[in-house]
Amino acid sequence: MGVGDVSKRILLGRKLRSAQLGETLLPKRIALPVFASDALSSVAYAPDEVFIMLSLAGVSAYVWSWKIAIAVALVMAAVIASYRQTVHAYPSGGGDYEVASVNLGKSAGTTVASALLVDYVLTVAVSISAAAQYAGAAVPVLHNHEATVGSAAVILLMAMNLRGIRESGSFFAVPTYAFMVAILGTCLYGFLRLAEGNLPDVESADLRIIADPSYEGSLTTFALLFLLARAFSSGCAALTGVEAISNGVPAFERPKSRNAATTLLLLGLIAISMMVSVIVLAKQMGLKYVDPADLDRLVRADGTPVPADYEQNAVIAQIAKAVFSDFPPGFYLVVVVTGIILVLAANTAFNGFPVLGSILAKDGFAPRALGSRGDRLAYSNGIVFLAIMAIILIVAFNAETTRLIQLYIVGVFVSFNLSQLGMIRHWTRALSTERDPAVRRRMQRSRVINTIGLSFTAVVLVIVLITKFLAGAWITILAMGFFYALMTAIRKHYDRVADELVADEGDKILPTKVHAIVLVSKVHKPTLRALAFAKATRPNVLEAIYVATDPHDTNALVDAWERRNTGVPLKLLHSPYRELVNPIVAYATEIRKANPRGVVAVYIPEYVVGRWWEQLLHNQTALRLKGRLLFTPGVMVTSVPYQLSSSQIAVEREERGPRVKAGDLRSGRVSEQPEPRSRGQINR
């Protein structure tokens, strides 16, 4: 095993056979943290965005915070209920893309796919950027280096997911459950202290908020509605990630649909409980929270501004610090697991994006490389592509969550709407043929649920487009349009190639003439082997070609050729500019032009070596020549290998194979082989 293979095994682990795919399936206890971490982690920034939007009108607008939380919770409940119908009706893992494609047509499916691709990339960028901001606040050394920290975190997540979905899920399960326990425990303890009448205030409770100039004075009805709409649309960031479970149904253990639906229900209950509790508790504890870029709107009770070095902690951090004022370890636990879950939230996208990419590749809307499973049976190319795109966004926006979140949720609500509309058509079509009364009642109930979901998500999409378009949502729409055009172009390319490759009667016609050319650099064993192989193919014409660049070398080769008496004529191609590739390509092209119905067969002697550095010392001209001849019609290229002694190293390396470890035989990873007897046993 070479150095590259050893490094790959250390990073990714042992290869898995295709038959071991069932071993990578997830039970519900692992699937919940794998697919729900994105939606759950939104508790770390969705409440912050709600309070930031409301703070534009001053602290008086905070009275609407719990009502906005209830509205977001209702939308989430409707979407969760709708997707429970989807995972039962379409368990293949296509999710929104499959629903829209089957029921609304390929254009709608491509639109959903482009929206989801953008949303998955933004999910990684937003989650990792938020985590980097937490890291920068906790560790002063990392301050102003958040983009670097975020990029490193994405690379780490990529490496973990390349090891396989089950391994990464087991690794991420503990911190995700710790986050659930920490947040729910904090809120429960806070409400208990509220019931006892000793709930403390958060650190920002004694501050005042100066309203934004555009919201000063008494608000008109329109201004208030627009403000609440902005806060509501920001709070709807909590819904991102819900659709990932419908895309990941194939990763669940059987019964897949039932387990996915149960996981969706658990996700909804936990996420709604956490988000509503955090917002209500923050309001009760007197929170004052503004955009980090507008800290000058925060003033003390006496009207003096806060210090220039004032650090505004996140909403959850302020709540935990106050609730656990008599138990500091509780505060540190909440802050640490929140930072970790923000990193792990991106894991939802790392599980959803590759599966969607593989389905798009199968349908011809994405490069086929996205449909290939890696050594660990994960869609490795999709994982790497997602990581690269997320890093580009993190660096471009300097890991600033507030800027990135304006691009967020547009794509996911586009897919929500088209998916719900597709499900309504699905149930309507199914009802037209179903006659069983019990089944019809179930279908009608499902259609009502999807109709309610469509109504809710359509309203949210309109609000999001109105309130966030100029703030950055236009970039998301532009990106969706780019992916739509790209996928359409890829599909047209594959269709055009398929049409060109269709066999017809003309493909049975044999070439009228085969003109064989053997390339010669020296009269040695590789050249003679290539000549022998070319003779064995019995071409109509066979000749050897030498590119003459130096008179002394040319004369020496001609003498050696005549002494060898191969029976094959040697033709010299003079190259005054010392080019090797162009004269051969030009000569082959002229032969082809002289006989358009014939073919030119070019035989290239090549060395076979065993060490990677030896490959750099040989065969470079042959590689360039083959690359050029590939684009020359009617020219066939054949490599004739000659194994140097070092090639035996590679053979022995392959024969040794991977090292067998303890437990491999018992687990079926290797087959039992009879042990060879020792020399002493043979003699006896």
C-alpha angles and dihedrals in degrees: 000000000000128000091261092052092047092051091048092051091049092051100038106021131229120338118260125218119236088245088063093065090106090061090064095058117116130235116218093260090060097033092058096062092037097054102022101049092092096054092041094048091057086080085075094062112009094076089047090056092048092054092043091056094045092047089068087079094041131256092305089075091062088084086079094055098093091045090054089049090054091048092051090047091053091051091048092049091051092048093047091051090048094051091050086065091047096054090053095047097041110027096158093094100251091115115173092356094056093043093052095042095050098042106027104028138257094292092058090045091052090049091053091047092052090048093050094047090054092044093051092051091048091047090060093042096048096043095046092044091052090050090049090053090053089049092049091051094047098043112040092200090066094051112122089013096083094121091056092047091049093050091051090050091052091052090050091050090048091053092049093051093047086063089065139278096265095050093047090046093053090049093050097042098080098053092043093054089043089056092051092050093044096051097040090044092050092049093045092050090047093052090048090054089047090053090049091050097240101100107144125222122251120250093262096050094100093054128092129218122226108216119242111264091246090057101041118128126017113339122237117229091254093049091049093049091049091049092050090047091054091049091047093049091050091049090053087072082089089075096063113109095030091106093054092083092058088053092048102049093117089062093062125094117250130312080047101180094046093048091047092049091049091049090051091053092050090048092053095048095047097042094047092047093050098044097046092044093051094049095045093045092047090053092049091050094054099250119187113193131167138170108291088233091058102051089134087077089066113088136169122254090265091054098255115134122250116260119277090244094051111139116211107208120212119268095256092047092053092048094048093047091054098039092049094041088129094042113045095180088066091057093049091048092054094047094046097048091045091056091047095048091052088059093044092047087076087063089077089063091045088059098040102040097055093049091049090046091053091052091048089049091051090051092048097249096110136036110286090235088076089064095058121102118222131224091287094046092253121126091256099179092054091049092051093045092051091050093051093049092047093050090051090054094045092052094042093053094035090238092290107157095195091059095043095047090064087067091048133103096013092099096043093051091050088056091044092056097046091045093052091047089050092050091051089055090046093056093042091054092045092050091055091066103028117098103172106105094212093050091045091054090052091049092048090050090050091050091052090051092051091046091054089047091052092050092052097044093045091056091048092049092052091048092048093050092048097045101036106031097095092034092066108293089111088069090058092049090049091050091050090052090050093051090045092053091044094051092046090052091049091051091049090050093051091046091050092048091049090052091050092050097053107121119237138174092275090066090070094064113107120226113263093226139012114209108192123201124190114197115225128198097158137354097257140120098285091052093047091048090052090049092050092050092047091051090051091059089059100222121188091242127022125184139155121235128207124181107221113213101145123041094213094051091043094053091047092051093047091052092049091048092052092048092051091052095203094173090236120110116241117221121197121215108199115218112189091181093050094245117154105183103043097056092052093047091047092049093049090048092053092051090051092049091052091055110024094179093051131077133231115223114202117195115200120192110220135184121236112212133180104216125069094228091054090060088062090057097051142043098022094125090047091053093051091046094050090049091055096043092052088073094048112097117231095017120120119197123206124185114211108201125213114193115223118207092259090063088077087071090065091047092052091046091055092046092054090054125182119335113262113231133199112285096021093109093046092049093048096245090126131027122241113260126189111256114245114248119243122247089256092055091050092051092049 
